[in-house]
Amino acid sequence: MLMRTDPFRELDRLTQQMLGTTGTWSRPSAVPMDAYREGDVYVIALDLPGVALDAIDIDVERNMLTVKAERRPVAKTDDVQMELSERPLGVFSRQLMLADTLDTEKITADYEAGVLTLRIPIAERAKPRKITVGRGGDRKQISG
């Protein structure tokens, strides 16, 4: 039901491991995720630790779901002196192509403990339904 759309993700990951992550990348870093089906709903869990709720942006255009988030640096004041900075900063992004069988009008999102959880229900038209068979001239309507 979900398709990956970022063919360069593995290359980005390897480059980040070799060079370190600086937060000044020209393209957004990928967001790790899990996706699974729970009954009639697909659940997508994206890791966004240290990202403020107001720095998360979720868009759906046609069947393309885009999640963007920004991890900002510690506010610079006179009494703050950074000693070590290993956590990646900057923009993180993930795009997913959603199947036509999912109901993009009813997506819900929750953010807790650094994990953004999206729940995408399967559209009613995509759920299995029973078709009765008529005899001879008795035509039956398919109920759906």
N, C-alpha and C positions, 0 to 999 in steps of 0.2 A: 504493500500500500504506500510505502514511502520510498523515494528514490534520492540518492545522493546527487548533488549537482556541483560539487567542487572537486574537479580532478586534480587540483594542485595542493590539496590539503596535506598529503603525506610529504610532499616536497617542502612545504612551509614548516611542518613539524621537525623535519630533519635539519633544516636551516636554522631554526630556533635553537635546537639542541647544540649545534656546532658553534653558533655565534652568540648565543644568549638572546634573550628577549629584551628589547629596549623600549617598546611603546611608541616608537616613531616609524613603524612599518607603513609602507605606502598602501598596502592592502590589509583589511582587517584580519586578525587572527581567528582561527576556527574555534568554535565552542564545543567541548566534548559533550556527548549526549547518549542517552539510552532511549530506545523506543520499543514499546511492547503493546500488545492488545490485551485489554481487560474487559471481557464481555463484548458489548457493542460499542466500545470506546477505545481509541488509540491514545496511549499516554506517551508523551515525550518529556523527558527530564533532562534539562540542560544545566551544566555546572557553571555558575556565575559567582563564585565566592568573592566577597569584598566589593561587590557592585551595589550601589545604592538603587533603591526601587525606582526613583525618578530618572535613572540613567539607562533604563531598559525600554526598548521600543520594539513593538511587535506589529507587523503589517501582513495582511493577506491581500494579494492582488491576483484575481482569477484563482489558480490553484498553486500559486507560489507563496509559501509562508517564509517570512524573513524576520529573524530575531537579531537585533543589534543591541549591544550593551557597551558601556564605557566605564572602565575602572580608572578613577582619577587619582592623582597623587595626593599625598597628605598636604593639607593647606599650609602654605609657607607663611610663617610669621617670624618675628624676631627671635622668639624663644625656641623655635624648632630647627634642629640641625640633623639632617639625615646622616646616619652612620652606615647603613647598609640598605640597599634596595635591590632585592632579588625577585620580588613579585612583579609579573608583567603588568604594564599599564597601557592604556590606550583603548582602541575600539576593537571589540570582538563581534564576530558575525557568524550566522549560520542560516543557510537557505535550504528549504525542503520543498520538493515538488510533491503536492498532495494529489492522490488519486481522485477521480470524479465521484467515487463512491463515498467520499467523506463529506460531512456537512460543515462547510467552512463558516456558515452563519452562526453556528452554535459552539464555537471554540471558547474554552474558558482557560484562564491563566492564574496561577498562584505562585507566590515567591516566598519561600521560607528556608532559612538556614543555608542561604547561598545557592539554592536549587530552584530554577524556574520550571514549573510543571504545567504543561499544556495538555488539555484533554480535548480530543477531537472525536465527536460521535460519528458513527457510520450513518449515512443518509438512509431514510426510510425506504427510498426507492431501490436501494442496494441490498436490503435484507431479504432473505429467502421468503417465498410465499407459496401457498398451496394453489395448484391449478386443478380444477375439477374437469373431468372429461364427460362430455355429453354423449347421447346415443342418437344416431341417425340425424333426424332433423331438429333435435333439441340442442339448440346452441346455448352454451353457458358463457356468461361473462366472467372474465378473470378478475378476481377481487385482489386488491392490492392495498 
